[in-house]
Amino acid sequence: MKLICCTAMVVIVSAVALSQTPKSGALLEINGSSIDLKIYDSQIHTGTVRTVPVAGTCLALDQIPTDAYVLQGGAPTGCDPDDPFETSQGPGTASLSGGVYTFAITTAYCITGGPFAGETSCTTVGPGTGCNSAGTICASPDTGFLTVKNTSGTPFVGTISLTGTSSGCGAASDTTSDLGAGASVTLALGTPGSPTLIDSSNCGGFNQAQTLTLTNTSTSIAKFGKDDYQITPSTATTGDTLDVLPVPVPAGPTGTETSPEPSSLVFNPGTFSGMKCIPYADFSAPNNPVCVELQVIPNNNDSYIYTVQNDFHIDANSLSGGVGGPALLGHHAVPCPDSGFDLNFFLSYTAPPVGDPLKGSGSGGGSCWVAAFDPSVAAVPVGGMVGFVGFQSPVVDSKINVIKAGSSVPLKWQQFAGDGTAETHLSWCQTGPTTQGGSVCADNSPNPTTVFAPWVFLGTIAITCPNDTVNTATDTSSLAAGKSGFQANTPVDGSYQFNWQTIPKSTGCVALVLQYDTGIRVFQAIFKYSKT
C-alpha cells in the first residue's frame, strides 16, 4: 500500500530513543549506477516467530514476538538474550530486485568456514577467535552474518554495504564492491576500516536512519525493502536534510490475529479511538502483524511546505480484505514508538493493486507518523479512491503557481468518502469552524445557519516564497468566491470546483489550505502573486 503523507509547514524538535524500543535493525544497501536497493534486518525473516527469554540483559518488556533480527541475536530491542537463544536461530531470508538484477539475501548467526568480507577463513580455533573447533564462526564473538547472492545473469557493478549504529558499539559496518553473476559475498558488522568483528548481540541493537538531502520540487526517497518514504519540498532552504528511521512495532489487535501482544506493547492511537495501525507485509509474519512508525527528524529548525508519500504493502495475513477509513496519524516532537497521536494528516488513498497511494497533508513538526485505518468502515474496493484528489488543471500541485493578483482562479478536485464512494454532499464552510474540535461551521450570511457535515473550508496562509528571505505575503485567511463560487461540477463522481477571487495588489506567496469537518487540514498548492 502506498501512503502519501503530508504537505506541511514544519518546525522540528529533535527526539530521543526510548528503552525497550524495537530497532530498525542494521541496513543492507546495494547501490549501483541503475539501482539503489535497501533492506533492514527487521525485514529479513526466519519463518519462526519467537520471543527472547528473560535472561542475560533481556527483561519482560523486551519480549516482543518476531522472526527477524538475526543480526542482533533475535532480539528486537537489542537486549542480549545469551548464546543458547542467539545460536538457535534459523537463517533469515529475503529477496531484492531492481532493474535487471535480483539478489537473494540470507542472514545467519553461525556460518561455517569463510572467507567473508573483511575476514579470512576460519583457520584458528579457540576462545576469542571467532571460530570453534568445527571451523564455525559463531558465538565468540557473538555476531551475525549477511550473505548476498547475485541471482541475476548480469554482473553487478557498485557497492554492497551493511551498516548499523548502536548505543553500545557506535557505528559498525562492512562494505564490498561488485558481485559477479551467480556469485555471493558475506558481510559482518565490525569496526569501520578494520576487519575486527564486534559482539553484535551486546551492542544494544542497531538503528540506521537514512539521511535525505532536500531540494525544492525534487523527490528524495528513503527505501526499506519493497517500501519507501518520499518527500518533495516546495519551500525548503538549501542545505536542509531529513533523517528517516522506520521503527517496527507490534500491530496489536486488528481483530484477526490469534495472539495479541501484551497490553503494554499494543498500538494505541491516542485520541483516535477505534483506529488501528496498518501492518506492513515486509515486517510481518503469519499471526504476527507488525506496523511501522516512521520517525522523521529534520536536521535543522527551518520551516517549509512539503508533500510526503509512504509506499508499503499491507500484510495480507492480517488484513486480507484491505482497509477502509484510511488515516495518516502523527504526533510532533516525540520519538517512535508512540501512543499519543493527535493529528490526522490524511489527504487521499487509492486501494491496491492500482498504485496503492495513501496521501496526507497538514501543518506542524516532524517526529512520529503511522498509517492507520478504521475497522468500522467498509474496505475500499480495488482501485477505489478516498479523500481529496486534485488539484486539476490549471493548478499544479507540485510547482509554484504564478497568478495575477485580482484574478479568479478555478480550483478543481474530486472528493471520496472513507469507503471509496464518491462524496456527493460536500458543502462550503465560508467562515471556518465555529466550535471546539472544528466540527461545526456557520455561514456568514446576515442570518447565519449551521452548515452540516461533510463540509470544507478554503483559505490561505502566508508563506515565504522559495529563495526569498522575507515573508511579504498577504494572509487572507478565508478565500473569497469569484463568479459562481462553490459548485459541484459532477456530483455523481465527487467533482467540485471553487472559483477563488484573489485580492488585487496582493504580494508574496500563499499556501492554499482546505479544512474539513473531520479536522483534517490539507496544504496542497502554493501560489505566488504577480502584478502582471
C-alpha angles and dihedrals in degrees: 000000000000119000115196111190139185143359093192148160104232138200107171132208118194119245135210131224123257128225118253087028121145111245129223089238126224116318126236115201126186107191126180139147093280104025142045110185125177135180134170129226087244089065097052109089135203094194093237116097112212140160125223117253122246090258139108105011094332119115133188092270089058091062097104112150116242143145093205139067096080090154092062099042097273093290115128093200094044098247117148108251094182130252102287091063097037097050094045092068118117120226119285118226137194139149134225129194138180135154108338093337134098124180132192113214123203129179122195135173093210127033128183120239119328165181106202130167110297094007139079127229121291100267101139118063133192141073115332095012097097091240134090128207092273091059091253118144100218142122100000101091095014105229142136130235131215122203124198119197122191100223094175125092092241125085111241119230116194140055132311115198139176115200139171140161123211139177093237103041105022117214118000129180150154125199138184137174132235127350125213124229108283092006127127136209130190123214130193130187113254144144109307111256092012134086089225113124121219130219093255094185090059098051101086095251131295130267124180117186118196114230115217124198110218125222123175115260090002123108121233117195134205109196130202117174110303090342134078148177117227128191128187115184125199102188106026123140122242108269097028112145134180133206116216121192123177109216114195115216132177110267097225122211111340089167095258111065118091100217114045115198123252112288092248090063100038114119109255117190093201111214093012097085113198096015119127130201118245115245117228117229094220093056099038136080129198108293090003109085115186126195125202124227113197115221106204117187122174113211095228141034098253121134121222145156116247145158122227133198124191112193119198144143120247115239102252092197091069103022106029092152096055126237140286131201094030118198140179107221123195144176120195128228096007133109125242137286094055139167100188100083108161103162132071110197095174116152110162144332137200117201119236146292089034099075096301100224122173112185133189140184139189148110134277140061138320128255122097128019133166138180112239142172141201112246090201092063121082115254116263110252120243109291092006120141133221131194131357118356116183162342100227130200132333088032117068118204098200100050139049109272111218111208135174112249108248095026127119117249120199111221111198128182145140127244127204131186124238094269094052098259119131114269103233102169104057113145132199117248104204101189105029130249115330103192139051115289092027094257100121127062133184124198122236100240121126088263104038118212130187116267106218125221138297093059139142131212118205123205145138136239125204115249137175111265115242110275091011121117098200129057105228099160126126111238106218094175096198126041120243114224121241126205111328091008116202116006141165105233097189110001093186092067097033096252117159137178132196119189104214114206105206121211117254116248093020113153140192126021135310135189116225113233128199115192121190133201088254090065093251114141121201122201098188112149139029125213132194118201118230127193092214 
